[in-house]
């Protein structure tokens, strides 16, 4: 990884060639990738979308990638791998038509082109007009590449996982009765950055009844002795791969019924991780967790999918959910995070990020899965 947080040039060239081949396989004339996670994946660019078009053009068949970029943004290319890769650059100035440059780089004519799903309408519509055909989404082409992580990406995820584990190790010191969830969240945000993340992407501190809302963030509710507290945290760790881990804490000795139900949740999470292997489907992993909870009468308490893919984006393919018959492949990375929620009372969730290996799953998180009791 270099000073700009990029992988080696060979990594990006391999990805560009794979995307070019995948576009041809899909019967497309090529891909047009505007700023977003797909562009970052392919060339390491952290460019943002503005009213002036920046786009990576990948004609299918031959390897001939081109960057169309406003001249005033040329300097920013030095922060991507474009220069080292030797890609063709077609710069433009106000008054010129960048969409004609895209069409020219694709070969001209009415073209069956795919665009990244983050392309704004202000670029999509004029591009469609120039191409003479409405582009399709490149999601199906690119997700196959991004779903399967290479060794460098897995290493990045492991480092991110270790960093968020260090934050969770500090969480008990923040959980003090009388403090608000917002107070705790502020301490966690500081710890996330201190442990090497570039920022805190999300922080959930759900105490007592707030823990029964899976997407609660934080509030001015004061922590109380006896609370069960859900803490779900994560963020990007250079070169931008995300952590995401949830642990549940008890302020003081938990009620016996809470402890019993939480033990079932532990078994459900463990069963789902144990089911991970190449060839198993995403829905089978979801079912492994759900079946354990259902057997104990807790099916209705589990109200969301078991997991989501993770990488440059916190949520990406594959999604571990009923109805997804996608077979898992070695290198896929996703969360395993069953939860149980009792509105008006309490909730709990256990979440690890796992990577599919040749014979099972490698977890990038190693904090205990127990209901962690914080003395009060």
C-alpha positions in Angstrom: 0.0 0.0 0.0 1.4 3.4 -0.9 1.2 6.9 0.7 -2.2 7.5 -0.8 -3.7 4.3 0.8 -3.7 2.4 -2.5 -2.8 -1.1 -3.4 -0.1 -2.0 -5.9 -0.6 -1.1 -9.6 -0.8 -4.8 -10.4 -3.9 -5.2 -8.2 -5.8 -2.4 -10.1 -4.7 -3.6 -13.5 -6.0 -7.1 -12.6 -9.3 -5.6 -11.6 -9.6 -3.5 -14.7 -8.9 -6.5 -17.0 -11.4 -8.7 -15.0 -14.1 -6.0 -15.4 -13.4 -5.6 -19.1 -13.7 -9.4 -19.6 -16.8 -9.5 -17.4 -18.5 -6.8 -19.5 -17.7 -8.8 -22.7 -19.1 -11.9 -21.1 -22.3 -10.1 -20.3 -22.7 -9.0 -23.9 -22.1 -5.4 -23.2 -20.2 -2.8 -25.3 -18.6 -1.7 -22.1 -18.8 0.0 -18.7 -18.9 3.6 -17.6 -17.9 4.1 -14.0 -18.4 7.5 -12.2 -17.1 8.3 -8.8 -18.1 6.0 -6.0 -17.0 2.7 -4.5 -16.8 1.0 -7.9 -14.3 3.6 -9.2 -12.3 3.4 -6.0 -12.2 -0.4 -6.3 -11.0 -0.3 -10.0 -8.4 2.5 -9.8 -8.1 3.6 -6.2 -9.7 7.0 -6.9 -11.5 8.8 -4.2 -13.0 11.4 -6.6 -16.4 12.8 -5.8 -19.3 13.4 -8.1 -19.8 17.0 -9.2 -21.9 18.6 -12.0 -18.8 18.1 -14.3 -18.5 14.5 -15.5 -15.6 12.3 -14.4 -15.9 8.8 -15.7 -13.8 5.6 -16.3 -14.7 4.1 -19.6 -14.0 0.4 -20.1 -14.8 -0.9 -23.6 -15.5 -4.6 -23.6 -13.3 -7.1 -25.4 -10.0 -5.2 -25.7 -8.2 -3.7 -22.8 -8.4 0.0 -23.5 -9.5 1.9 -20.4 -9.9 5.7 -20.6 -10.5 8.3 -18.0 -12.8 11.3 -19.0 -12.1 14.1 -16.6 -12.5 17.9 -16.3 -9.2 19.6 -16.9 -9.5 21.3 -13.5 -9.6 17.9 -11.8 -6.5 16.5 -13.5 -4.3 17.1 -10.5 -6.6 14.8 -8.4 -5.7 11.9 -10.7 -2.3 11.7 -9.0 -4.1 10.4 -5.9 -5.4 7.5 -7.8 -3.5 4.7 -9.7 -4.5 6.2 -13.1 -1.0 7.7 -13.8 0.9 4.5 -12.8 -1.5 2.4 -14.8 -0.9 4.5 -17.9 -4.5 4.8 -18.7 -5.6 7.1 -21.6 -6.8 10.4 -20.3 -9.4 12.6 -22.2 -9.7 15.9 -20.4 -12.3 18.5 -21.2 -13.1 22.1 -20.3 -16.4 23.9 -19.8 -18.2 24.3 -23.1 -17.1 20.9 -24.4 -19.4 17.8 -24.4 -17.8 15.1 -22.1 -20.5 12.6 -23.1 -19.3 12.6 -26.7 -15.8 11.8 -25.2 -17.3 8.8 -23.4 -19.1 7.6 -26.6 -15.9 8.0 -28.6 -13.9 6.0 -26.0 -16.6 3.3 -26.3 -16.3 3.2 -30.1 -19.4 5.2 -31.1 -22.8 4.1 -32.3 -25.8 2.8 -30.4 -24.1 0.9 -27.6 -25.4 -1.5 -24.9 -23.5 0.2 -22.1 -23.7 -0.5 -18.4 -23.2 2.3 -15.8 -22.4 2.2 -12.1 -25.4 2.4 -9.8 -24.1 5.6 -8.2 -24.2 7.6 -11.4 -26.5 10.6 -10.9 -29.3 11.4 -13.2 -27.7 14.6 -14.3 -25.0 12.5 -16.0 -27.1 9.4 -16.9 -29.7 11.3 -19.0 -27.3 13.2 -21.3 -25.1 10.1 -21.7 -28.2 8.1 -22.7 -29.0 10.8 -25.3 -25.5 10.6 -26.8 -25.4 6.8 -26.8 -28.9 6.6 -28.3 -29.9 3.9 -25.8 -30.6 3.9 -22.1 -27.7 2.3 -20.2 -28.3 -0.7 -17.9 -26.8 -1.0 -14.4 -23.3 -2.5 -14.1 -24.2 -3.9 -10.7 -24.4 -7.5 -11.8 -21.1 -7.3 -13.6 -19.1 -5.6 -10.9 -20.6 -7.3 -7.9 -19.2 -10.6 -9.0 -15.7 -9.0 -8.8 -16.2 -7.0 -5.6 -17.9 -9.9 -3.7 -14.8 -12.1 -3.8 -12.0 -10.4 -1.9 -8.3 -10.9 -2.9 -5.5 -11.4 -0.3 -4.9 -7.7 0.0 -8.5 -7.0 0.7 -8.8 -9.8 3.3 -5.7 -8.4 5.0 -7.3 -5.0 5.1 -10.5 -6.4 6.6 -8.5 -8.3 9.2 -6.7 -5.1 10.3 -10.1 -3.2 10.4 -11.5 -6.0 12.5 -8.6 -6.0 15.0 -9.0 -2.2 15.3 -12.7 -2.4 16.1 -12.0 -5.2 18.6 -9.7 -2.9 20.4 -12.5 -0.3 20.6 -14.9 -2.9 22.0 -12.4 -3.8 24.7 -12.7 -0.2 25.9 -16.5 0.1 25.8 -17.1 -1.2 29.4 -15.2 1.9 30.8 -17.7 4.1 28.9 -20.9 2.4 30.2 -21.5 4.1 33.4 -25.1 4.6 34.9 -26.1 8.2 34.6 -24.3 8.9 31.4 -26.3 9.3 28.3 -26.1 7.1 25.2 -24.8 10.2 23.3 -22.0 10.6 25.9 -21.0 7.0 25.3 -21.2 7.4 21.6 -18.9 10.4 21.7 -16.3 8.4 23.6 -16.6 5.5 21.2 -16.2 7.8 18.2 -13.0 9.2 19.6 -11.7 5.6 20.3 -12.6 4.5 16.8 -10.3 7.1 15.3 -7.6 6.6 18.0 -7.5 2.9 17.0 -6.7 3.7 13.4 -9.9 4.3 11.6 -10.2 7.4 9.4 -13.7 8.1 10.9 -16.6 6.5 12.7 -19.1 5.5 10.0 -21.8 4.6 12.5 -22.3 4.1 16.2 -25.3 2.5 17.8 -25.7 2.6 21.6 -29.1 1.1 22.4 -29.7 0.9 26.1 -32.7 -0.8 27.7 -35.8 -0.4 25.5 -33.8 1.4 22.8 -31.9 -1.8 22.3 -35.0 -3.3 20.8 -34.7 -1.0 17.8 -32.1 -2.6 15.5 -31.2 0.8 13.9 -31.4 3.0 16.9 -28.4 5.3 17.0 -28.0 7.1 20.3 -30.1 9.4 22.4 -30.2 11.5 25.6 -31.5 8.5 27.5 -29.4 7.9 30.7 -27.9 4.5 31.2 -29.4 2.6 34.3 -28.2 -0.3 36.4 -29.8 -3.4 34.9 -29.8 -2.2 31.3 -28.9 -4.4 28.5 -26.9 -2.3 26.0 -26.4 -3.0 22.3 -23.2 -1.5 20.9 -22.8 -1.7 17.1 -19.8 0.2 15.7 -17.5 0.5 12.7 -15.8 2.6 10.1 -13.3 2.7 7.3 -9.7 1.7 8.0 -7.0 2.5 5.4 -7.2 1.7 2.5 -10.8 2.2 3.2 -12.1 -1.3 4.1 -14.7 -1.2 6.8 -15.1 -2.8 10.3 -18.5 -3.6 11.7 -19.0 -5.4 15.0 -21.7 -5.7 17.6 -21.5 -6.8 21.2 -24.1 -6.6 23.9 -23.4 -5.6 27.5 -25.3 -5.8 30.7 -25.0 -3.1 33.4 -24.8 -5.4 36.4 -26.0 -9.0 36.6 -28.7 -9.7 34.0 -32.1 -11.0 34.7 -32.2 -14.8 34.4 -34.7 -14.7 31.5 -32.4 -12.2 29.7 -29.5 -14.5 30.3 -31.4 -17.6 29.0 -32.6 -15.9 25.8 -29.1 -14.4 25.2 -27.6 -17.9 25.4 -29.9 -19.0 22.6 -28.8 -16.0 20.5 -25.2 -17.1 21.1 -26.0 -20.6 19.8 -27.7 -19.1 16.8 -24.7 -17.0 15.9 -22.4 -19.9 16.4 -24.5 -22.1 14.2 -24.6 -19.6 11.4 -20.8 -19.2 11.4 -20.4 -23.0 11.5 -22.6 -23.3 8.4 -20.3 -21.1 6.3 -18.3 -23.0 3.6 -17.9 -22.8 -0.1 -21.0 -24.0 -1.9 -23.4 -23.3 0.9 -25.9 -20.7 -0.1 -26.5 -17.4 1.5 -30.0 -18.4 2.6 -28.7 -21.5 4.3 -26.5 -19.4 6.6 -29.5 -17.3 7.4 -31.6 -20.4 8.1 -28.9 -21.8 10.4 -29.3 -18.9 12.8 -33.0 -18.6 12.4 -33.7 -22.3 13.0 -32.0 -22.2 16.4 -34.0 -19.2 17.5 -37.3 -20.7 16.1 -36.7 -23.9 18.1 -36.7 -21.8 21.3 -39.8 -19.8 20.4 -37.7 -16.7 19.4 -38.4 -16.6 15.7 -40.6 -13.5 15.9 -37.9 -11.7 17.9 -35.4 -11.9 14.9 -36.6 -9.2 12.6 -33.8 -8.7 10.0 -31.4 -10.6 7.7 -28.5 -12.5 9.2 -25.8 -10.5 7.4 -24.5 -8.3 4.6 -21.3 -8.2 2.6 -18.6 -5.7 3.5 -15.6 -4.1 1.9 -15.2 -0.6 0.6 -18.9 -0.2 1.5 -20.3 -1.2 4.9 -23.2 -2.9 3.1 -22.6 -4.7 -0.2 -23.1 -8.1 -1.8 -23.6 -10.8 -0.7 -26.7 -10.4 1.5 -27.2 -13.3 3.9 -31.0 -13.5 3.7 -33.8 -15.9 3.0 -34.4 -16.2 -0.7 -30.8 -15.6 -1.7 -29.7 -18.9 -3.3 -26.2 -17.5 -4.2 -23.6 -20.1 -3.5 -20.8 -18.8 -1.3 -17.2 -18.7 -2.7 -13.9 -18.6 -1.0 -12.9 -15.0 -0.4 -16.4 -13.7 0.2 -16.7 -11.5 3.3 -19.9 -10.7 5.2 -21.3 -10.2 8.7 -23.1 -12.8 10.7 -25.3 -10.9 13.1 -28.5 -12.5 14.4 -30.4 -10.4 16.9 -33.4 -10.7 19.2 -35.6 -7.7 20.0 -38.4 -7.2 22.6 -40.1 -3.8 22.0 -40.4 -1.7 25.1 -37.9 -3.9 27.0 -34.5 -4.8 25.6 -32.6 -6.3 22.6 -29.4 -8.0 21.8 -27.2 -8.7 18.8 -23.9 -10.5 18.2 -22.0 -9.6 15.0 -18.7 -10.8 13.5 -17.3 -10.3 10.0 -16.3 -13.6 8.5 -14.4 -14.5 5.4 -15.2 -17.7 3.5 -12.1 -20.0 3.4 -11.5 -23.3 1.6 -13.0 -25.3 4.5 -15.2 -22.9 6.5 -15.1 -19.4 7.9 -12.4 -17.1 9.2 -13.6 -14.5 11.7 -11.8 -11.1 11.7 -13.2 -10.4 15.1 -12.2 -12.2 18.3 -13.9 -10.4 21.2 -16.0 -12.7 23.5 -19.5 -13.4 22.4 -20.9 -13.6 26.0 -23.3 -11.1 27.4 -20.6 -8.9 28.9 -21.4 -7.9 32.4 -20.2 -4.4 33.4 -20.0 -4.0 37.2 -22.1 -1.1 38.6 
